[in-house]
Amino acid sequence: MIPVPVIMDVDTGIDDAMSLLFAVRHPGIDLRAVTCVVGNTGVDQVAANTRYVLDAAGAGDIPVARGSARPMLVPPADASHVHGPDGLGGFSRPSDRRMSPFSAVELLRRELMAAVGTGEKITLVPSAPLTNIALLLRTHPEVAAGIERILFMGGSASVGNATAAAEFNVWHDPEAAAVALTAAGELDIPVTMYGLDVFNDVVISRAEAARLRGALDPGAQLAGSLIEFSCNTFGTDEATIGDAGTTCAVVDPDGLTTRRFPVQVELGNGLARGQTLVDRRTWIGDHKADPHQARPTMVDVALGVDARRYADLWLQTIRG
């Protein structure tokens, strides 16, 4: 297997941590860098959590960069009710791992332009609000030549979680999501949306989590603890790996069922703010008669996942 070059953009919370653990340990992923953005918790805590998770995973010298500390237009709103006050279920620990001297956008630019110079392309995997990605694509559109695709966790073709209509990552900074999707469309960057339609399907049981916690390996112990914390939070006997489904999809895309639809983001201030509008209309007459005449970006929207396949893939990778 030839490893896929990947850069992750995270707001490390619990499921970002499970995604990072997988990305470091799976031989099919060559993790080049990790950039941090405000979201589940503040950006400095995100950076601290990210470094600790990389330590637990046994990662090498992977650069970690601090990105945007707030959304483009509105104040940040954390998700401590899901991820705990530290964003990591109380499991965050200090790390001696140094931060990159570059900002997230600059590190992304450097890594992507280096890939252009060698004829490579890198897959961007954002599992956070798209603030860093929007700033990157609008400030440095030349990096598009180094992007294989953007596979992001966010949005929904059905229901929301932050609100009845909107998924958290998009809702947190809908302007950034709109800019990122529009820019990707203009720059011909393929986009896959791993949203709430599949996000909750890939689950790990308490029993499986207990076996991970009983391992001698720090990464497996952390993964098991995070699953157990989520089970306790929601009062269930199983918990989703969430964002980690995106990294599973990098190495096993056949486990994901997608359909290509026009997608845009609702930016109004009403109840639908942050909703990803997935246009499933099939008759061209409806599109031509649409009074908005929008030009949304075409996105491969994940509508189905082989949940047990991804759960087993994640477990096997975390256990090593």
C-alpha positions, -999 to +999 in steps of 0.1 A: +000+000+000+014+034-010+006+058+019-017+088+011-001+121+020-025+138+044-027+171+063-053+172+091-070+204+103-085+198+138-102+213+168-092+184+190-119+172+209-126+136+215-134+124+180-106+145+165-083+126+189-096+093+177-090+104+141-054+115+149-047+082+166-058+064+135-040+086+111-007+083+129-009+045+132-024+034+098+004+025+073-019+038+045-016+074+057+015+096+056+005+124+080+025+155+069+012+181+093-016+190+117-032+225+119-054+237+148-084+259+149-109+271+174-140+249+177-147+222+203-125+243+226-102+274+224-074+272+199-046+271+225-063+242+243-068+225+208-031+228+202-023+213+236-047+185+231-033+178+197+003+175+209-007+152+237-027+129+214+003+128+190+025+118+219+001+090+229-001+078+194+037+075+192+039+100+163+073+113+150+082+149+143+049+160+127+046+198+127+016+212+146+005+248+139-018+272+156-046+286+134-075+309+138-087+317+174-122+328+163-147+324+135-147+350+107-176+371+119-191+357+152-177+349+186-166+313+192-189+288+210-173+257+224-188+222+228-177+215+263-211+198+270-199+170+246-161+171+250-156+182+286-140+215+299-106+207+284-121+194+251-107+160+257-129+144+284-105+155+311-077+134+297-055+162+282-019+161+295+011+184+291+034+177+261+070+187+253+062+186+216+070+220+201+046+240+180+056+250+145+069+286+142+045+291+113+008+299+115-016+272+103-022+290+070+015+294+063+023+258+073-005+246+049+009+268+022+044+256+026+035+219+027+012+221-003+036+241-024+064+217-015+041+189-028+036+209-060+073+210-064+077+173-062+046+165-083+026+151-053-009+160-042-020+160-006-054+151+008-067+177+033-088+163+061-105+190+081-125+177+110-132+212+124-147+245+115-133+255+081-118+288+091-082+279+083-092+263+050-112+293+039-084+317+047-059+294+029-078+290-003-087+327-006-052+339+004-031+314-015-052+299-044-021+286-060-020+257-034-049+241-053-023+225-075-011+205-045-045+194-032-058+159-042-091+166-025-107+180+006-124+153+027-141+172+055-162+163+085-191+187+086-226+194+074-256+172+068-281+163+041-307+157+068-306+169+105-283+190+126-268+187+160-257+222+170-292+232+160-321+213+145-308+223+110-270+228+114-240+205+121-216+220+147-184+225+125-204+244+098-226+262+123-196+274+143-183+294+113-208+292+084-191+321+065-159+301+065-177+270+053-193+289+025-160+305+014-142+272+015-168+254-005-171+282-030-133+285-034-129+247-038-155+248-066-138+277-084-104+261-081-116+226-092-107+209-059-127+178-054-147+178-021-162+150-001-186+158+028-186+133+057-215+147+076-241+137+102-258+113+077-229+088+085-211+104+114-230+086+142-232+052+125-196+039+132-197+029+168-175+012+194-190-007+223-181-003+260-167-038+260-144-030+230-134+002+248-126-017+280-103-040+260-085-009+246-082+006+281-066-027+293-038-025+268-003-015+277-001+010+248-008+046+257-026+053+225-050+024+229-056+033+265-065+069+255-088+057+228-107+034+251-110+061+277-124+085+252-150+060+240-160+053+276-163+090+284-186+095+254-207+065+265-211+080+299-219+114+285-247+101+263-258+073+286-253+046+260-234+013+257-216+024+225-202+056+211-193+069+177-157+073+165-171+104+147-144+124+129-123+092+126-146+081+099-129+106+076-095+091+081-110+056+076-124+069+043-089+080+032-076+044+033-109+026+026-130+048+004-151+018-008-167+017+027-184+050+020-214+055-002-215+090-018-237+109-043-227+141-060-249+171-053-247+208-053-241+221-018-242+256-003-244+270+032-272+290+047-258+323+061-289+340+073-294+348+110-325+326+114-331+291+126-314+276+096-281+294+099-252+270+092-274+245+074-257+227+044-283+229+017-279+197-003-298+201-035-314+168-045-337+181-072-334+162-104-354+182-130-335+209-148-366+230-150-367+234-112-331+246-112-337+271-141-368+285-123-350+288-089-353+325-080-319+325-062-300+313-092-272+302-070-240+285-083-232+260-055-202+237-055-206+201-065-198+179-035-196+141-030-220+138-001-216+107+021-251+091+025-241+056+037-212+039+054-203+003+061-203+009+098-189-024+111-162-023+084-150+011+096-153+002+133-132-029+128-106-010+107-103+016+134-100-009+162-074-030+144-054+001+137-055+015+172-046-019+187-017-022+162 
